[in-house]
Amino acid sequence: MSVLTRDEAQTRARLIEVHRYTIDLDLTRGDETFGSITTIRFSAREPDADTFVELNPAVLHRVVLDGRELPLDNAEELIAEERLPLTGLAEGEHELRVEADMRYSRTGEGMHRFTDPADGETYLYTMCCMSDANGVFAAFDQPDLKAVFEVHVTAPPEWTVLGNGIATRVGEPDEGRWSVAPTPPISTYLVALAAGPYHSVRTEHAGLPFGLHVRRSLAPYLDADAEELFDITRRCFDRYHEIFEEPYPFDSYDQAFVPEFNSGAMENPGLVTFRDEFVYRSAVTDAERQTRAMVIAHEMAHMWFGDLVTMKWWDDIWLNESFAEYMGYQTLTETTRYTDTWADFGVRRKNWGYDADQRPSTHPVAPEPEQVPDTGAARLNFDGISYAKGASALRQLVAWLGQKDFLAGINTHFARHRFGNATLADFIDSLAEASGRDVHTWADRWLRTTGVDTLTPAITANGGQWTAEIHHRGSHDTGTTRPHRIAIGLYDHEPAAPHKLVLRDRVEVELNGAPNGAPNDASGDTPDGTPGGTPGDTPGGDGSTLTLSFTGPRPDLLLLNDGDLTHAKIRLDPGSWKTVVRSLSGLPDALGRAVVWNAARDMVRDGELAPGAYLDAARAHLPHETDIAIVQGVLAFARTQIADRYLPAHRRAAALATITATCRDLLRRTEDGSGPGLRLAAVRTFVDSATSAAELRDWLDGDTVPGGPALDPELRWQILGRLAVLGAATPDDIDAELARDSSATGQEGAARCRAALPDADAKRAAWAALFATDGGPELSNYLVTATAGGFWQPEQHSLLAEYVPAYFPAAVAVATRRGPAIADAVARWGFPTTVDATTLRLGEECLSADDPSAAPPPALRRRLADQIDDLRRALRVREAQEAEGAQEAEGAEGTEKATEAEAAQGAQRAEA
């Protein structure tokens, strides 16, 4: 796969200006390739210029430059390099015409082709981000060479064609010809097309056509949710028009839910593409509907930040993603029924950023340009830093600037750079001008640094007064700290209901992010009107300390970062932890509970809280929790991390028993029909945690959970998958279920179940499907994910032992052969689940391989490095438990010996 370097992009942007693409695609040439004719009008800024255009064709037919046909004697070499050189260009206007046959993709990149097993219909869509446009059309493929795009398509007559602009049929209906309205200037990675017998639901809003589109087999499910989807879309559209001075910049707004899509969604102007799992054919929780709504809001925000104004180079992808992430959650909170979206962000999304920021692969939210030297490196930064941490940083920035000044700066930015490109410096200049604040220094400390700060309270009570020392420490690797504007919640037990907590007061302070060992000044007042903080020094290297003094009794719970306005790990003092153990579910605010659960999660990961203590807290408080996102997030961490990774194998069964008991309590609580979302979340986790097959088999045979819900296709496949893991399902069971549900989701469920069977032949077949190179048909991206997800099971480690050393060379080979999307899938879902030193050693050897043929390509390397670091952390957590257990045993032995000595002395005295 060809990569574009930043230096090459800068040189090309200096040499040429691109004006217009006219693209003609023929989608009627069979199952493997399609025709692509691209005409590019551009100008060279200086004489005798040399540059190139990207192209990744199956067959290159013609290249014509300014009416002169270029020789193709070295066509195979050009195809291999994915570049067409253009040399000796005269200063002035040029026209390039490229005629080629392009390959359809099965990996969700370029022009993806999917045949629906439910009805045999075929669907196409493009994914050009971030450097796959050259698999669809010839392109000067970099974000700062914007141009107008005019697209024409020949498709089967019964198909619908969608594009960045309004698509209309031209000519006779049986010709299948379509023309897409020319776009304003946009980047190549944003060009989009979808074609096939899509089912569409259309409306109009604010004078613009809005559309929803999905494959026909999912039509009933789209129709059922169409009004909800349009309602969210309209609300977001109207809200953005309230806060942005620039109007929506495109001629229509289509949302296409497409099959086998790798991302959650893609912000193509006028044609947003979503993974079609967002068209629900089975029951979902309200938290999942909220997630879908957030993605709609996120992608619409991109129409301004990302599409109207686009980054110059990929070092600023955070400008797109962090902004859209922040606006997605904030806009839902302001305009829809989903008013607790930030709690969902805190407990389920923010952890993505926390985890990424503590791995060796972490990077600044806004890396220096030289840290993103090419598109291969840039692809790796679509991660928890650029999305979740960046959104957290923006939330902190809004808390510091105020929303009015933040939005004023945003509108200045849009006006200055509309239909153009901008950098971090441009963005910060606009914010600084609007606010009058030193945003540049804030950006240097927040956006150019790595790591997570940790805020730890220590409380001292003395008579009628108490003090709180807030220790502010940077990450172990860098020691860098950042300024934080936070709220500190002071809570007490409610006298009439001690399990409930009431807010005594909330104190706002600013931690200045002083260098380690320096004083930490604060601003703000304490409740009694005394000065907000008394600076205090701590030894160098240990961070800084803020001291706050209060009158009255100490609170039962002191909660740092109450309201979750900053990106930092927080700790609880011993007294507050005791309160949490007793009354966590009694905190009145979902966001406050999310902050506490995050603190507990971080303490487990850092070896400061026993995993069993987290399970005990979940067991005590989840049965009383009302926020579905919190229930799902806590259960997911308990099930996938604590039970499967952080606890030693001999304690896994007890952990699963605790989780299933928690789920049973939730099921009993919702027997009256209240909380269907809570009930569904409990059923799902119960299924995944069950260690006995009998109850699950009864559910499957009866097609219902006692008391509900009835089993829909997703639940049936989930139950069958767990039965397969437990050895209580057969290939015939899987075939029968597939006959019942032959949809694409059914195909994935069957692949997952077959790979999960505890049978040597089943494992060999799954392995061959994932990694074999016998020339047979290769799995699509979704079937790779499904098969890999079923293969590794903690219950089957002895059966799978031989595959652990085979995994690393196999992953390198398939990633090299099939590209970044498959590399990500086999590393994310196919990494061995064994938590032991052998797996760690094999992984480290793979990363350090000297032989280039054995070294993982970049997309695989980053994901493997992250998996290996997570494995290293799991081993540290286990070691901490073993050390604690040894200390407890030693203490018990000492107590026993002391007791024996006391008994002996007593006997001697009795004899005397």
WOQUI-V181659 format. One record per residue. RES is the residue in one letter. OMEGA is omega as a letter, one per 20 degrees, with the letter a starting at -180 (NA if undefined). Layout:
res:RES omega:OMEGA
res:RES omega:OMEGA
This chain:
res:M omega:a
res:S omega:r
res:V omega:r
res:L omega:r
res:T omega:r
res:R omega:r
res:D omega:r
res:E omega:a
res:A omega:r
res:Q omega:r
res:T omega:a
res:R omega:r
res:A omega:r
res:R omega:a
res:L omega:a
res:I omega:r
res:E omega:a
res:V omega:a
res:H omega:a
res:R omega:r
res:Y omega:r
res:T omega:a
res:I omega:r
res:D omega:a
res:L omega:r
res:D omega:a
res:L omega:a
res:T omega:a
res:R omega:r
res:G omega:a
res:D omega:a
res:E omega:a
res:T omega:r
res:F omega:r
res:G omega:a
res:S omega:r
res:I omega:a
res:T omega:r
res:T omega:a
res:I omega:r
res:R omega:a
res:F omega:r
res:S omega:r
res:A omega:a
res:R omega:a
res:E omega:a
res:P omega:r
res:D omega:a
res:A omega:r
res:D omega:r
res:T omega:a
res:F omega:r
res:V omega:a
res:E omega:r
res:L omega:r
res:N omega:a
res:P omega:r
res:A omega:r
res:V omega:r
res:L omega:a
res:H omega:a
res:R omega:r
res:V omega:a
res:V omega:r
res:L omega:r
res:D omega:r
res:G omega:a
res:R omega:a
res:E omega:a
res:L omega:a
res:P omega:a
res:L omega:r
res:D omega:a
res:N omega:a
res:A omega:a
res:E omega:r
res:E omega:r
res:L omega:r
res:I omega:a
res:A omega:a
res:E omega:r
res:E omega:r
res:R omega:r
res:L omega:r
res:P omega:r
res:L omega:a
res:T omega:r
res:G omega:a
res:L omega:r
res:A omega:r
res:E omega:r
res:G omega:a
res:E omega:r
res:H omega:r
res:E omega:r
res:L omega:r
res:R omega:a
res:V omega:r
res:E omega:a
res:A omega:r
res:D omega:a
res:M omega:a
res:R omega:r
res:Y omega:r
res:S omega:r
res:R omega:a
res:T omega:r
res:G omega:r
res:E omega:a
res:G omega:r
res:M omega:a
res:H omega:r
res:R omega:a
res:F omega:r
res:T omega:a
res:D omega:r
res:P omega:a
res:A omega:a
res:D omega:r
res:G omega:a
res:E omega:a
res:T omega:a
res:Y omega:r
res:L omega:r
res:Y omega:r
res:T omega:r
res:M omega:a
res:C omega:a
res:C omega:i
res:M omega:a
res:S omega:a
res:D omega:r
res:A omega:a
res:N omega:r
res:G omega:a
res:V omega:a
res:F omega:r
res:A omega:a
res:A omega:r
res:F omega:a
res:D omega:r
res:Q omega:a
res:P omega:a
res:D omega:r
res:L omega:a
res:K omega:r
res:A omega:r
res:V omega:r
res:F omega:r
res:E omega:a
res:V omega:r
res:H omega:a
res:V omega:r
res:T omega:a
res:A omega:r
res:P omega:a
res:P omega:a
res:E omega:a
res:W omega:r
res:T omega:r
res:V omega:r
res:L omega:r
res:G omega:a
res:N omega:r
res:G omega:r
res:I omega:a
res:A omega:r
res:T omega:r
res:R omega:r
res:V omega:a
res:G omega:r
res:E omega:a
res:P omega:a
res:D omega:r
res:E omega:r
res:G omega:a
res:R omega:r
res:W omega:r
res:S omega:r
res:V omega:a
res:A omega:r
res:P omega:a
res:T omega:q
res:P omega:r
res:P omega:r
res:I omega:r
res:S omega:a
res:T omega:a
res:Y omega:a
res:L omega:r
res:V omega:a
res:A omega:r
res:L omega:r
res:A omega:a
res:A omega:r
res:G omega:r
res:P omega:a
res:Y omega:r
res:H omega:a
res:S omega:r
res:V omega:a
res:R omega:r
res:T omega:r
res:E omega:r
res:H omega:r
res:A omega:r
res:G omega:a
res:L omega:r
res:P omega:r
res:F omega:r
res:G omega:r
res:L omega:a
res:H omega:a
res:V omega:r
res:R omega:a
res:R omega:a
res:S omega:r
res:L omega:a
res:A omega:a
res:P omega:a
res:Y omega:r
res:L omega:a
res:D omega:a
res:A omega:a
res:D omega:a
res:A omega:a
res:E omega:r
res:E omega:a
res:L omega:r
res:F omega:r
res:D omega:r
res:I omega:a
res:T omega:a
res:R omega:a
res:R omega:r
res:C omega:r
res:F omega:a
res:D omega:a
res:R omega:r
res:Y omega:r
res:H omega:r
res:E omega:a
res:I omega:r
res:F omega:r
res:E omega:r
res:E omega:r
res:P omega:r
res:Y omega:a
res:P omega:a
res:F omega:a
res:D omega:a
res:S omega:r
res:Y omega:r
res:D omega:r
res:Q omega:a
res:A omega:r
res:F omega:a
res:V omega:a
res:P omega:r
res:E omega:a
res:F omega:a
res:N omega:a
res:S omega:r
res:G omega:r
res:A omega:r
res:M omega:a
res:E omega:r
res:N omega:a
res:P omega:r
res:G omega:r
res:L omega:r
res:V omega:r
res:T omega:a
res:F omega:r
res:R omega:a
res:D omega:r
res:E omega:r
res:F omega:r
res:V omega:a
res:Y omega:r
res:R omega:r
res:S omega:a
res:A omega:r
res:V omega:r
res:T omega:r
res:D omega:r
res:A omega:r
res:E omega:r
res:R omega:r
res:Q omega:r
res:T omega:r
res:R omega:r
res:A omega:r
res:M omega:r
res:V omega:r
res:I omega:r
res:A omega:r
res:H omega:a
res:E omega:r
res:M omega:r
res:A omega:r
res:H omega:a
res:M omega:r
res:W omega:a
res:F omega:a
res:G omega:a
res:D omega:r
res:L omega:r
res:V omega:a
res:T omega:r
res:M omega:r
res:K omega:a
res:W omega:a
res:W omega:r
res:D omega:a
res:D omega:r
res:I omega:r
res:W omega:r
res:L omega:r
res:N omega:a
res:E omega:r
res:S omega:r
res:F omega:a
res:A omega:r
res:E omega:r
res:Y omega:a
res:M omega:r
res:G omega:a
res:Y omega:a
res:Q omega:a
res:T omega:r
res:L omega:a
res:T omega:a
res:E omega:a
res:T omega:a
res:T omega:r
res:R omega:a
res:Y omega:a
res:T omega:r
res:D omega:a
res:T omega:a
res:W omega:r
res:A omega:r
res:D omega:r
res:F omega:a
res:G omega:a
res:V omega:a
res:R omega:a
res:R omega:a
res:K omega:r
res:N omega:r
res:W omega:r
res:G omega:r
res:Y omega:a
res:D omega:a
res:A omega:a
res:D omega:r
res:Q omega:r
res:R omega:r
res:P omega:a
res:S omega:a
res:T omega:r
res:H omega:r
res:P omega:r
res:V omega:r
res:A omega:a
res:P omega:r
res:E omega:a
res:P omega:a
res:E omega:r
res:Q omega:r
res:V omega:a
res:P omega:a
res:D omega:a
res:T omega:r
res:G omega:r
res:A omega:a
res:A omega:a
res:R omega:a
res:L omega:a
res:N omega:r
res:F omega:a
res:D omega:a
res:G omega:r
res:I omega:a
res:S omega:a
res:Y omega:a
res:A omega:r
res:K omega:r
res:G omega:r
res:A omega:r
res:S omega:r
res:A omega:r
res:L omega:r
res:R omega:r
res:Q omega:r
res:L omega:r
res:V omega:r
res:A omega:a
res:W omega:a
res:L omega:a
res:G omega:a
res:Q omega:a
res:K omega:a
res:D omega:r
res:F omega:a
res:L omega:r
res:A omega:r
res:G omega:r
res:I omega:a
res:N omega:r
res:T omega:r
res:H omega:r
res:F omega:a
res:A omega:a
res:R omega:a
res:H omega:a
res:R omega:a
res:F omega:r
res:G omega:a
res:N omega:a
res:A omega:a
res:T omega:r
res:L omega:a
res:A omega:r
res:D omega:a
res:F omega:a
res:I omega:r
res:D omega:a
res:S omega:r
res:L omega:a
res:A omega:r
res:E omega:a
res:A omega:a
res:S omega:a
res:G omega:a
res:R omega:r
res:D omega:a
res:V omega:a
res:H omega:r
res:T omega:r
res:W omega:a
res:A omega:r
res:D omega:a
res:R omega:a
res:W omega:a
res:L omega:a
res:R omega:a
res:T omega:r
res:T omega:r
res:G omega:a
res:V omega:r
res:D omega:r
res:T omega:r
res:L omega:a
res:T omega:r
res:P omega:r
res:A omega:a
res:I omega:r
res:T omega:r
res:A omega:a
res:N omega:a
res:G omega:a
res:G omega:r
res:Q omega:r
res:W omega:r
res:T omega:r
res:A omega:r
res:E omega:a
res:I omega:r
res:H omega:a
res:H omega:a
res:R omega:r
res:G omega:a
res:S omega:a
res:H omega:a
res:D omega:a
res:T omega:a
res:G omega:a
res:T omega:r
res:T omega:a
res:R omega:r
res:P omega:a
res:H omega:r
res:R omega:a
res:I omega:r
res:A omega:r
res:I omega:a
res:G omega:r
res:L omega:a
res:Y omega:r
res:D omega:r
res:H omega:r
res:E omega:a
res:P omega:a
res:A omega:a
res:A omega:a
res:P omega:r
res:H omega:r
res:K omega:r
res:L omega:r
res:V omega:a
res:L omega:r
res:R omega:r
res:D omega:r
res:R omega:a
res:V omega:r
res:E omega:r
res:V omega:r
res:E omega:r
res:L omega:a
res:N omega:a
res:G omega:a
res:A omega:r
res:P omega:a
res:N omega:r
res:G omega:a
res:A omega:r
res:P omega:r
res:N omega:r
res:D omega:a
res:A omega:r
res:S omega:a
res:G omega:a
res:D omega:r
res:T omega:a
res:P omega:a
res:D omega:r
res:G omega:r
res:T omega:a
res:P omega:a
res:G omega:a
res:G omega:r
res:T omega:a
res:P omega:r
res:G omega:r
res:D omega:r
res:T omega:a
res:P omega:r
res:G omega:r
res:G omega:a
res:D omega:a
res:G omega:a
res:S omega:a
res:T omega:r
res:L omega:r
res:T omega:r
res:L omega:a
res:S omega:a
res:F omega:r
res:T omega:a
res:G omega:r
res:P omega:r
res:R omega:r
res:P omega:r
res:D omega:r
res:L omega:r
res:L omega:a
res:L omega:r
res:L omega:r
res:N omega:r
res:D omega:a
res:G omega:r
res:D omega:a
res:L omega:a
res:T omega:r
res:H omega:a
res:A omega:r
res:K omega:r
res:I omega:r
res:R omega:r
res:L omega:r
res:D omega:a
res:P omega:r
res:G omega:r
res:S omega:r
res:W omega:r
res:K omega:r
res:T omega:a
res:V omega:r
res:V omega:a
res:R omega:a
res:S omega:a
res:L omega:a
res:S omega:r
res:G omega:r
res:L omega:a
res:P omega:a
res:D omega:a
res:A omega:a
res:L omega:r
res:G omega:r
res:R omega:r
res:A omega:r
res:V omega:a
res:V omega:r
res:W omega:r
res:N omega:r
res:A omega:r
res:A omega:r
res:R omega:a
res:D omega:r
res:M omega:r
res:V omega:a
res:R omega:a
res:D omega:r
res:G omega:a
res:E omega:r
res:L omega:a
res:A omega:r
res:P omega:r
res:G omega:r
res:A omega:r
res:Y omega:r
res:L omega:r
res:D omega:r
res:A omega:r
res:A omega:a
res:R omega:a
res:A omega:a
res:H omega:r
res:L omega:r
res:P omega:r
res:H omega:a
res:E omega:a
res:T omega:a
res:D omega:a
res:I omega:a
res:A omega:r
res:I omega:r
res:V omega:a
res:Q omega:a
res:G omega:a
res:V omega:r
res:L omega:r
res:A omega:r
res:F omega:r
res:A omega:a
res:R omega:a
res:T omega:a
res:Q omega:a
res:I omega:a
res:A omega:a
res:D omega:a
res:R omega:a
res:Y omega:r
res:L omega:r
res:P omega:a
res:A omega:a
res:H omega:r
res:R omega:a
res:R omega:a
res:A omega:r
res:A omega:r
res:A omega:r
res:L omega:r
res:A omega:r
res:T omega:a
res:I omega:a
res:T omega:r
res:A omega:r
res:T omega:r
res:C omega:r
res:R omega:r
res:D omega:r
res:L omega:r
res:L omega:r
res:R omega:a
res:R omega:a
res:T omega:r
res:E omega:a
res:D omega:r
res:G omega:r
res:S omega:r
res:G omega:r
res:P omega:r
res:G omega:r
res:L omega:a
res:R omega:r
res:L omega:r
res:A omega:r
res:A omega:r
res:V omega:a
res:R omega:a
res:T omega:r
res:F omega:a
res:V omega:a
res:D omega:a
res:S omega:a
res:A omega:r
res:T omega:r
res:S omega:a
res:A omega:a
res:A omega:a
res:E omega:r
res:L omega:r
res:R omega:r
res:D omega:r
res:W omega:a
res:L omega:a
res:D omega:r
res:G omega:r
res:D omega:r
res:T omega:r
res:V omega:r
res:P omega:a
res:G omega:r
res:G omega:j
res:P omega:r
res:A omega:a
res:L omega:r
res:D omega:a
res:P omega:a
res:E omega:r
res:L omega:r
res:R omega:r
res:W omega:r
res:Q omega:r
res:I omega:a
res:L omega:r
res:G omega:r
res:R omega:r
res:L omega:r
res:A omega:r
res:V omega:a
res:L omega:a
res:G omega:a
res:A omega:r
res:A omega:a
res:T omega:r
res:P omega:r
res:D omega:r
res:D omega:a
res:I omega:r
res:D omega:a
res:A omega:r
res:E omega:r
res:L omega:r
res:A omega:r
res:R omega:a
res:D omega:a
res:S omega:a
res:S omega:r
res:A omega:r
res:T omega:r
res:G omega:r
res:Q omega:r
res:E omega:r
res:G omega:r
res:A omega:r
res:A omega:r
res:R omega:a
res:C omega:r
res:R omega:r
res:A omega:a
res:A omega:a
res:L omega:a
res:P omega:a
res:D omega:a
res:A omega:r
res:D omega:r
res:A omega:r
res:K omega:r
res:R omega:a
res:A omega:r
res:A omega:r
res:W omega:r
res:A omega:r
res:A omega:a
res:L omega:a
res:F omega:a
res:A omega:a
res:T omega:a
res:D omega:r
res:G omega:r
res:G omega:r
res:P omega:a
res:E omega:a
res:L omega:r
res:S omega:a
res:N omega:a
res:Y omega:r
res:L omega:r
res:V omega:r
res:T omega:a
res:A omega:a
res:T omega:r
res:A omega:a
res:G omega:r
res:G omega:a
res:F omega:a
res:W omega:r
res:Q omega:r
res:P omega:r
res:E omega:a
res:Q omega:a
res:H omega:a
res:S omega:r
res:L omega:a
res:L omega:a
res:A omega:a
res:E omega:a
res:Y omega:a
res:V omega:r
res:P omega:r
res:A omega:a
res:Y omega:a
res:F omega:r
res:P omega:r
res:A omega:r
res:A omega:r
res:V omega:a
res:A omega:a
res:V omega:r
res:A omega:r
res:T omega:a
res:R omega:a
res:R omega:r
res:G omega:a
res:P omega:a
res:A omega:r
res:I omega:r
res:A omega:r
res:D omega:a
res:A omega:a
res:V omega:r
res:A omega:a
res:R omega:a
res:W omega:a
res:G omega:a
res:F omega:a
res:P omega:r
res:T omega:r
res:T omega:r
res:V omega:a
res:D omega:a
res:A omega:a
res:T omega:r
res:T omega:r
res:L omega:a
res:R omega:a
res:L omega:r
res:G omega:r
res:E omega:r
res:E omega:r
res:C omega:a
res:L omega:a
res:S omega:a
res:A omega:r
res:D omega:a
res:D omega:a
res:P omega:a
res:S omega:r
res:A omega:a
res:A omega:a
res:P omega:r
res:P omega:a
res:P omega:a
res:A omega:r
res:L omega:a
res:R omega:a
res:R omega:a
res:R omega:r
res:L omega:r
res:A omega:r
res:D omega:r
res:Q omega:a
res:I omega:r
res:D omega:r
res:D omega:r
res:L omega:r
res:R omega:r
res:R omega:r
res:A omega:r
res:L omega:r
res:R omega:r
res:V omega:r
res:R omega:r
res:E omega:r
res:A omega:r
res:Q omega:r
res:E omega:r
res:A omega:r
res:E omega:r
res:G omega:r
res:A omega:r
res:Q omega:r
res:E omega:r
res:A omega:r
res:E omega:r
res:G omega:r
res:A omega:r
res:E omega:r
res:G omega:r
res:T omega:a
res:E omega:r
res:K omega:r
res:A omega:r
res:T omega:r
res:E omega:a
res:A omega:r
res:E omega:r
res:A omega:r
res:A omega:r
res:Q omega:r
res:G omega:r
res:A omega:r
res:Q omega:a
res:R omega:r
res:A omega:r
res:E omega:r
res:A omega:NA
